[in-house]
Amino acid sequence: MASPAPIVALGELLWDLLPGGRRSGGAPFNFAFHCHQLGHPAVIVSRVGDDDLGRDLCAEVRRLEMSDEYIQTDREHPTGTVKVEVSPDGQPAFSIVDDVAWDYIGWEPRLEGLATSARAVCFGTLAQRKPVSRETIRRFVRQARGRCLVVLDLNLRPTAEDPELIQASLGLADWLKVNEDEAGRVSPNTHVPLVCRTRGADGCDVRAWGQAINIPGIPVRVADTVGAGDAFTAALLTQYLEGKPLADAARFANAYAAVVASKPGGTPRVEPAEVERLL
C-alpha cells in the first residue's frame, strides 16, 4: 500500500531558547508536529547548520517520530535560534537571529516530487526574508498549487513585513491564518477563499464560502502561547481534511490550541482526552 500523501511545511526550523531551556520550534515545524500528532503524516522542508545545534535538532525531530528527510545541512551558516522571553500572562517576545541556515533553503530536484504529491502545504512570510529561501518556497508552492490546499500562516515579524512579500504570498494561498495584530495588515477584501483570525483568549473567527463563524475563547491557565497559533492551524486543517464541517473544525482547533497554550513550548504532547474536556 502506498504511503499517505504528506502535509508539507516550508520554512524555519530552529531552537526556541525559552526561560526553562531550549525547545525545537519555528512556526512551520510546530505546525508539522501538530499535524503529525493529530494523525496526519507531515514533513518539514528546512535547513540547519553543520553544527552541534543542527545535529541535536535533527535528533529531536526524529525523537518526536517525524522525518528529517527534507532537512538540509548548511556548512556556512549556523542553525537558527530564537531567544524567547515570556511575560507574566504568557505572551512571548522573540529575538530572532538573522542570517542563519534556514535563510538558505535551496531547491533540490526531489522537492518537485514532494510538491506534486503533497496533500496540503503550509508556508509563512518569515522564512522568505532572504532571497534563497524565498525563491525555493515560492517555487515549491507554485508547483503544489492547484494540486492541493495551500495555507498561508502570515506570521509577520519585523524582518518580513515588506508589502510586496505579503501580497505575493497572499496571491499563492487558498487559506490565510492571521492573529489579531496581523489582521490589520491584510485588506478585508483579500481574495483568499478562507480567512481565519485567531484572537487569543477570545477565541477565533473564520470567514469562508459565505460562512462567518465565531468561536468564543476557552479559559485555561496559560503557560505560554508559543506555538498555539501553529497548533490551531494544524488542527483546523487536519479536521477539514477529515471532512468535518468548518464550524466543528474551528471549534476543535480552538480547544486544541487552548490545551497547547496551557503547556510550555510549541510542541507539547496533547492527549485526545485533554481536548475533549474543552469541547
Residue pairs with C-beta under 8 A, 6 or more apart in sequence:
3 41
4 40
4 41
4 119
5 41
5 117
5 118
5 119
5 148
6 41
6 42
6 43
6 114
6 117
6 118
6 119
7 32
7 35
7 40
7 41
7 42
7 43
7 118
7 119
7 120
7 121
7 122
7 237
7 238
8 32
8 42
8 43
8 44
8 45
8 114
8 115
8 118
8 120
8 121
8 122
8 140
8 144
9 28
9 29
9 31
9 32
9 35
9 42
9 43
9 44
9 45
9 121
9 122
9 123
10 28
10 44
10 45
10 46
10 105
10 121
10 122
10 123
10 127
10 136
10 137
10 140
10 141
11 26
11 27
11 28
11 45
11 46
11 102
11 105
11 123
11 124
11 126
11 127
11 133
11 137
12 26
12 27
12 28
12 29
12 46
12 80
12 102
12 126
12 127
13 24
13 26
13 28
13 29
13 44
13 46
13 47
13 48
13 57
13 61
13 71
13 80
13 102
14 24
14 25
14 26
14 29
14 57
14 79
14 80
14 81
14 82
14 100
14 102
15 22
15 23
15 24
15 25
15 53
15 57
15 79
15 80
15 81
15 82
16 22
16 23
16 24
16 25
16 26
16 82
16 84
16 226
16 265
16 266
17 81
17 82
17 83
17 84
18 84
18 86
18 224
18 226
18 264
18 265
19 84
19 85
19 86
20 264
23 264
23 265
23 266
23 267
24 33
24 57
24 60
24 61
24 64
24 266
24 267
25 82
25 226
25 227
25 265
25 266
25 267
26 46
26 80
26 82
26 102
27 124
27 126
27 153
27 155
27 227
27 229
27 230
28 44
28 46
28 122
28 123
28 124
28 127
28 153
28 230
29 44
29 46
29 61
29 267
30 227
30 230
30 231
30 234
30 266
30 267
31 42
31 122
31 153
31 230
31 231
31 233
31 234
32 42
32 43
32 44
32 66
32 122
32 234
33 42
33 64
33 66
33 234
33 266
33 267
34 227
34 230
34 231
34 234
34 235
34 256
34 260
34 267
34 270
35 41
35 42
35 234
35 237
35 238
36 42
36 64
36 65
36 66
37 269
37 270
38 234
38 235
38 238
38 256
39 238
40 119
40 238
40 241
42 66
43 66
43 67
43 69
43 70
43 114
44 61
44 66
44 70
44 71
45 70
45 71
45 105
45 111
45 114
45 140
46 70
46 71
46 72
46 102
46 105
46 127
47 71
47 72
47 73
47 74
47 101
47 102
47 104
47 105
47 106
47 133
48 54
48 57
48 58
48 71
48 72
48 73
48 74
48 79
48 80
48 101
48 102
49 73
49 74
49 75
49 77
49 78
49 79
49 100
49 101
50 73
50 74
50 75
51 78
51 79
53 78
53 79
53 81
54 73
54 74
54 78
54 79
54 101
57 71
57 79
58 68
58 71
61 67
61 68
61 71
62 68
64 267
70 110
70 111
70 114
72 101
72 105
72 106
72 108
73 101
74 101
74 104
76 104
77 99
77 100
77 101
77 103
77 104
78 97
78 100
78 101
79 100
79 101
80 96
80 97
80 100
80 101
80 102
81 97
81 100
82 94
82 95
82 96
82 97
83 94
83 95
84 92
84 93
84 94
84 95
84 224
84 226
85 92
85 93
85 95
86 92
86 93
86 224
86 226
87 93
89 222
90 222
90 223
90 224
90 225
90 261
91 224
91 225
92 224
92 225
92 226
94 157
96 126
96 157
96 159
98 159
99 130
102 127
102 133
103 127
103 129
103 130
103 132
103 133
104 130
104 132
104 133
105 127
105 132
105 133
105 136
105 137
106 132
106 136
107 135
107 136
107 139
111 136
111 139
111 140
112 143
114 140
115 121
115 140
115 141
115 143
115 144
115 147
116 143
116 144
116 147
118 144
118 147
118 148
119 148
119 149
119 241
120 148
120 149
120 150
120 151
120 237
120 241
121 140
121 141
121 144
121 148
121 149
121 150
121 151
122 150
122 151
122 152
122 153
122 233
122 237
123 137
123 140
123 141
123 150
123 151
123 152
123 153
123 169
124 152
124 153
124 154
124 155
124 160
124 169
125 154
125 155
125 156
125 157
125 160
125 161
125 165
125 166
125 169
126 155
126 156
126 157
126 159
126 160
127 133
127 134
127 137
128 134
128 137
128 138
128 160
128 165
128 169
129 157
129 159
129 160
134 165
138 168
138 172
141 150
141 172
142 172
144 150
145 172
145 174
149 174
149 175
149 237
149 241
150 172
150 173
150 174
150 175
151 173
151 174
151 175
151 176
151 177
151 233
151 237
152 169
152 170
152 172
152 173
152 175
152 176
152 177
152 192
153 177
153 229
153 230
153 233
154 166
154 169
154 176
154 177
154 178
154 182
154 185
154 186
155 182
155 229
156 166
156 181
156 182
156 185
161 185
166 185
166 186
170 176
170 186
170 190
170 192
173 192
174 192
174 193
174 194
175 192
175 193
175 194
175 195
175 196
175 237
176 186
176 190
176 192
176 194
176 195
176 196
177 196
177 197
177 198
177 229
177 232
177 233
177 236
178 185
178 186
178 195
178 196
178 197
178 198
179 197
179 198
179 199
179 200
179 229
180 197
180 198
180 199
180 200
183 197
186 195
193 208
193 209
194 206
194 207
194 208
194 209
195 206
195 207
195 208
196 204
196 205
196 206
196 207
196 232
196 233
196 236
196 250
197 204
197 205
197 206
198 204
198 228
198 229
198 232
198 257
199 205
199 217
200 217
200 225
201 217
201 219
201 222
202 216
202 217
203 214
203 215
203 216
203 217
203 218
203 254
204 214
204 215
204 232
204 250
204 253
204 254
205 212
205 213
205 214
205 215
206 212
206 213
206 215
206 236
206 246
206 247
206 250
207 213
208 246
211 246
211 247
213 246
213 247
213 250
215 247
215 250
215 251
215 254
217 254
217 258
218 254
218 255
218 258
218 278
220 258
220 259
220 261
220 262
220 278
221 262
222 261
222 262
223 261
223 262
223 263
223 264
224 261
224 264
224 265
225 261
226 264
226 265
226 266
227 260
227 265
227 266
227 267
228 257
228 258
228 260
228 261
228 266
229 257
230 266
231 256
231 257
231 260
231 266
231 270
232 253
232 254
232 256
232 257
233 253
235 249
235 252
235 253
235 256
235 257
236 249
236 250
236 252
236 253
239 248
239 249
239 252
239 253
240 246
240 249
244 252
251 279
252 275
252 279
255 275
255 278
255 279
256 270
256 275
258 278
259 270
259 274
259 275
259 278
260 266
260 268
260 270
263 270
